[in-house]
Amino acid sequence: EAASAPGAGMPLFRSFWMGGFEGADHVNSHGVPLHLNHSNGHVQFFAHDYAAMAQLGLRTVRESIGWRAGTQPDGTLDVARLQRMADAAQQQGLQVLWTLHHYGLPPGVDFFAADFAQRFAGFCDQVARALQGFGDGLPLFQPVNEISFLSWAAGSTNLIHPYLGESQQRGHELKCRLVAAALQGCDALWATLPQARMVHTDPLIHVVADVPSDAEVSGANAGAGAQDWAA
């Protein structure tokens, strides 16, 4: 299903090469809430960015909505901003693969709360309703970005809030919760956009020592933990 549109015999993605804009919105290891689409200027210049992509022949783009970054203080989706982006992409003939959760959580949301998956599904429902009628092809979504990496980084290290790190080691539990949230999110998206297609990605990482010293090898092995977890 990820290779072609049903019955059309055509590739699902409009171009072999995809464009993308870093949109992570987590709280980092220093306690700083990130909004990288703001930091790199994409929020302000998205129409210009889309036009530049079209000029390069790129027809498919990954775009992060972000559960934290895309949510207003009252907990609702920033529908106007999302629809402006969808309209600008459509004007350039771009196909957008929307990422809904890019590491971060809105205030009051807890990965380990009983209602975590349900609340994420509610956000997915808001997104689907906001994007209904936009685009001229199959809607594309990535519900949760890099589940394996996030479960390792947030559940077994101190890289990403909630910093469960070496003391608690709840990475496997977090992965199960993220999978449950992604599944409920898919159902919520399909309820409004039954023709939508889902994409799930994770990084493939290989870490090697720069020089064969004990310290470098030890550091590389520690970094390879992300690869082991993703496997």
Secondary structure, 3 states (H helix, E strand, C coil): CCCECCCCCCECCCCCCEEECCCCCCECCCCCECCHHHHCCHHHHHHHHHHHHHHCCCCEEEEECCCCCCECCCCCECHHHHHHHHHHHHHCCCEEEEEEECCCCCCCCCCCCCCHHHHHHHHHHHHHHHHCCCCCCCCEEEEECCHHHHHHHHHCCCCCCCCCHHHHCCHHHHHHHHHHHHHHHHHHHHHHCCCCEECCCCCCCCCCCCCCCHHHHHHHHHHCHHHHHHC
